[in-house]
């Protein structure tokens, strides 16, 4: 498909996905095949719950493999460059102050395949991520959130330069 969505991610995350795909296609696929073979040996397949469970597991496995292949085929690796070290971009660590409650938070702007809110990694597609992209230190950003309008001031931006 020509208008397939791109998945923005770091080179490291793409490698993790490729390793997971390799594991699923080699080790896990053999394990599931063995489960099916073993379940078949129990006899009548129409009343064989082990066989049904193994086939369900195989379906989930093939679905996950297809999903990972799609992500890999449509991956857009975001390289960290030395250019624009003073603006928020994908990969930036940004310290912001919420102007409503005075709380200071630090986030890293990442692609959708690397999101981990518990580690402060937010998507560039999230309302806050979109609002911060392209901004500079000292900027005040208005974010439309489900709880209403929030205002943040950018205190610092940290960008890794390319290797």
Rosetta blueprint (number, residue, H / E / L):
1 X L
2 X L
3 X L
4 X L
5 X L
6 X L
7 X E
8 X E
9 X E
10 X L
11 X H
12 X H
13 X H
14 X H
15 X H
16 X H
17 X H
18 X H
19 X H
20 X H
21 X H
22 X H
23 X H
24 X H
25 X H
26 X H
27 X H
28 X H
29 X H
30 X H
31 X H
32 X H
33 X H
34 X H
35 X H
36 X H
37 X H
38 X H
39 X H
40 X H
41 X L
42 X L
43 X L
44 X L
45 X H
46 X H
47 X H
48 X L
49 X H
50 X H
51 X H
52 X H
53 X H
54 X H
55 X H
56 X H
57 X H
58 X H
59 X H
60 X H
61 X H
62 X H
63 X H
64 X H
65 X H
66 X H
67 X H
68 X H
69 X H
70 X H
71 X H
72 X H
73 X H
74 X L
75 X E
76 X E
77 X E
78 X L
79 X L
80 X L
81 X L
82 X L
83 X L
84 X L
85 X L
86 X L
87 X E
88 X L
89 X L
90 X L
91 X L
92 X L
93 X E
94 X E
95 X E
96 X E
97 X E
98 X E
99 X L
100 X L
101 X L
102 X L
103 X L
104 X E
105 X E
106 X E
107 X E
108 X E
109 X E
110 X E
111 X L
112 X H
113 X H
114 X H
115 X L
116 X E
117 X H
118 X H
119 X H
120 X L
121 X E
122 X E
123 X E
124 X L
125 X L
126 X L
127 X H
128 X H
129 X H
130 X H
131 X H
132 X H
133 X L
134 X L
135 X L
136 X E
137 X L
138 X L
139 X L
140 X E
141 X E
142 X E
143 X E
144 X E
145 X E
146 X L
147 X L
148 X E
149 X E
150 X E
151 X E
152 X E
153 X E
154 X E
155 X E
156 X E
157 X E
158 X E
159 X L
160 X L
161 X L
162 X L
163 X L
